[in-house]
Amino acid sequence: MATTWQEAFDLGDRSVPVGEPGEERTGVFRRLREGLSRSRQALTAELSSSFTERIDDETWERLEEALIFADVGARTTAAVVRRLEDEVEAGEITEGEQLRERLIAVLAETASPQGEESARIHLPDRPSVLMVVGVNGTGKTTSIGKIAWHLQKELELDVIVAAADTYRAAAVNQLAEWADRAGTQIVRGTEGGDPGAVAFDAVAAAEARQADVVICDTAGRLHTHGNLMEELSKVRRVIGKRLPEAPHETLIVIDATTGQNGVRQAQEFANSVEVTGAVLTKLDGSARGGVALAIASELGIPVKLIGIGESLEDLRPFDAEEFARALIQE
């Protein structure tokens, strides 16, 4: 799985600085464990008595309760437990510590049901368009700013951000601050103006200056508002008319603290636009980090980035095995 920003992106034929993976990974697992501490503590409190030498019906009941409490979701929990039960019956697992390690492996597979390649962010063309959607308050604009910073500073790409959330002056100002910090150009429109026009102008600007990536912010009013969903569909169509095959990726930003409501949000957005991946934020504030597994397993939407804190380094490419181990391992 992707462990560095260089590995997290498929940029086609464009060369990417190799970087120093060893240096980048220093402290990454530690930060991930710290960020997932609430989820892990809640899980291990429930699971501690499950990983004993004897595996019986009570083991499965405790495991089910722990996974559902962590917001893994009933359907995904049932599939995980059923798989482990089958392996115990087949004699492949005989004691508690084996069960713990196998649980980590199965959760990792569940988090990446489409395989390793699906976890990458595919931006193969110049320019490529990354459209970002999600409900207000999820950390959407901040995530866009951090992605822009990493692309510009670490991958040495020319990035343009499009402030197409024209309904919130605060979002535009916040994005402008991030653009200044990252050294990227920002394209904005008038307050309350047409979001599609902003997206169109940003793509046109990228073509004119041969920029590598356009990251398009979008409005994030409640996902139950039909007008918002139609508007997002329109922005997507406008981008596609200006640049065929675009947007190349559409990421939804989900606040992990919302649990199963986040899964419902992802489903609603996916019904209106082709969501290709999720950014899961605020994992450091949630005791229910299992929502990453529910989104991947139930909706088929791979988690591509996770936020485990406020600093630049705390927005990370998603590594399913590392995530599962940080979630379960004491």
N, C-alpha and C positions, 0 to 999 in steps of 0.2 A: 504494500500500500504506500501511498505518498507520505513521505516523512519530511520533505523540504518543500519550499515554495517552488523550486525549480522542477521538482517531480510532480507537483500538483497540477501543472498546466501542460496541455498539449498545444504547442504553438506552431504546428506544421513544420515547414522547412526553416523557420527562423531559428538562428542560433541563440542559445540562452547561456548566460554565465554559469559555469559549473558550481561555483561557490565552494564553501567548506562545510559539507554535511555534518562532520564531526563536531565542529564548533556550534553549528546551528542547533544540533540536538542536545547540547549541553544544558541540562536542567529542564528539558522539555517534558520528560516523563514525570519529573518531580512536580512541575507546575500543573500537569494534567491531573495527577493524583490529588494535589491540593485543591484544584478546581472542582473535582468530583467527590471531595471528601464527604459532603452532606449525603450524596447518593450512596456512597460506599458504606458510610456508617449506618445508614438506614437499612441497607441490604444485609450487611454482615451481622447486624443485630438479629435479623430474622433467619439468616442462613447458618449461623455459627453452629447450631445444633444439628444441622442437616448433614454436614460433612464429617460424620462419625464413621466408624468402621462398619456399622450395620446400616444397610439401605433398605427401608421398608416403606409402607404406605404413608407414614407420617413424614418421611423425607420429602415425598412428592407434594404433600399438602403444604409443608413449610416453604418449599421452593416456589410453588405456584403463588402463594400469598406474598412472598417477597418480591417476585417479579411484577406482579400486578400492582403492588404498592409503589414500585419504582416506575410505574407508568409504561411498562413494556407493552401493555395492552393484552386483553384476554385472548384474542385469537393467536397472537404471536407467542404468548406464554404457553398456551396449550400445545402449539407445535413444537416448541423447545422442549417442554417436559415430556411429551410423547416420544420424541426422538431419543432422549436420554433413557427413558424407561425401556425402550426397545433394545438399546445397547446394553443395559444392565441384564435384561432377560437373555440376551445372546451371550452373556458372559464376558463382554468386552470391557465392562467396568465392574469392579468387585469391591471397592472400598471408597471411603469418603474423599480422600485426597485426589484420587483419580477422577471422581465425580466433579470436584472443583475445577480441575484443569480442563476436563472435557466441557464443562459448562462455559468456561471462558472461550474455548475454541468454537463452540456452537453459537454463542452470542456474536462472536466476530463474523462468522459466516452469515448469520442472520442480518447483521448490519451492512453487509455488502453482497446482497443476493445476486447482483448482476456481474460480480467479479471486480477485479482490481481496476480495470480500465474505466469502469463507470464512475469511479470516485474522482477521476481527473476532470478538470475544467477545460473544455475543448474550444480553443480560440485559434483556429488554423489559418485564417485569412488575414490580410492587411487591407483595410481594417476589419477587425472582428468586433461584434457587439455583444456585450454582456448586459442583459436586462435584469433588474433586481426588483422583486415585488415583496409585499408583506404588509401586515397591519402596523399602523403607527404605534410606536413605543417598543417595538421588538429589537431595536438597535440597527435598523436597516441602513440609515444614512451613515452612522458610524462605521458599520461594516464595509460599506462602499468606500469610505475614506481610507480605511486600513488596506483594503484590497488594492486601491489605486496606489497607495504608498509603496506596498511591496512590489507591485508590477513595475513602477517607475524607478524605485531606488535599488531593488535587489535584482530584478530581471532586466533592467535597463531598457524598458519599453516606453514608447511615447504614448501616453494615455490622455484621453479627453473624458471628462465627466459631464453628463447631461443632467441638469437640475429640472427634471420633468415633473417633480412634485410641486406644481405651480400654485397649489392651494395653501401651502404653508411657508410663509416667509422664513420662519425659524429653520426649516429644513434646508432651504436654499442657502441661508447664511452659514449654517453648519457645514454644508457641503463645500461652500466657498473657502472656509477655513481649512478644511482638509486638503482641498486642491492646492491652496497656497503652501501648505506644509509639505505636500508631496511633490510640488513643482509641476503640477499638471494644469492644463487649460480647462476652464469651465465654460459651458454654454448654458445660458439661462434665458428665460423669457420674462414677460411681464407677469406680475402677480395676478393669479386667476386666469391667466392666458391658456392657450391650447397646448397641452402636454405633448401631443403628437408633433406639433410644429417645432418644439424644442428638441425632441428626439431626431427629427428630420434634419434640423440645422446642425446638430452635433455630428451626425454621420457625414453630412456634406463637408463640414470642417475637417473631419478626419481624412476624408478622401483627398481634399485639397492639399493638406500638409503631409499626406502619407503617414498618418499616425497608425499605431499598431492596434489599439484597443479603445472602444467607446464603452464606458460604463454608464448605464442609464438608470437613474433613480426614478421612482414612480410614486404616485399618490398611494396612501395607505389607510384610507378610512375603513370603517368596519367592513369585513368581507361579506357581510350579509346585504350590503347595499348593491343592488343590481346595476345601478348607474356606474359604479366604480369598476365593476367587472367588464362592462361593455367598453368603458374608457380604456382599460388595460388592453383589451382585444384590439381596439383601434390603434393604440400606440404600437402594438406589435405589427399590425398590418402596414402602418405608415413606414416603419423601419424596413419591413420586407420589400416594400415598393421601391424604396431608395436603394436598398442593397439586398439583392436576392440571396437567399439562404440565411439571412439575418432575422432575428437575433440568433447567434450561434449557441448561446446558453441563456437560460432563464432560471435564476436562483430565487428561491423563496427564503426569507429570513424568519425564523421561528424562535420565539422566546421560550426556552426550556422550562421556565417556571410555570408556564400555562398548562403543562402536561397534555392530557388527551385533547384539550381544546386546540392545542397547536396542531394536532393531527387533523382535526376537522378544518382548521384554517387552510392547511396545505391541500386538503381535498377540494375545498371550494375554489381556491386559486387555480388548481390544476384543471378544474372543469372549464375555466375560461381562457387560460393560456397554457402553453405546453411547458410545464415546469420540468427542468432537467436535473435539478439538484436542490439541496437544502443547505442553509447556513444556520446552525443551531447555536444561539447565543445564550448568555447568562447561565451557563452550566455551573458556574461557581456559586450561584445563589439558589440552586435547585436541589432538592432531595429526590428528584424523580428524573434522573438523567436517562432512564430507559426509553424515553420518548424517541430518542434517536433510532432505536431498534424498531419501534412501532411504525415510524415514518417510512423506513427502508423496507420493512417486511410487508406491511399492509397496503402501502400505496405504491411501492416500487420506485420511490423517489430516493436516490442515494444521497446520503449526507456527505457533503464535500468539504465544508469548513466548519470549525467549532470555535466558539468564543468562551474562554475560561477566565476572563478577567478584562481589565480596562486598557492595559498597555498594548502596544503594537504587537509584541511577541505573544500575546495571549489570544490572538486570532490565529488558529493553526489549521493546516491541512488535516483532514480527518483520516486517521489510521485506525481501522476497525479492530485489529488485534490489540493495539496499544490501549484503545478506548475500553475494550472489554476487560482487559487485565486491570486497568486503573479503577474500573467500576467494581470488580469482585475481589481482587487480591488485597489481603489485609496488610 
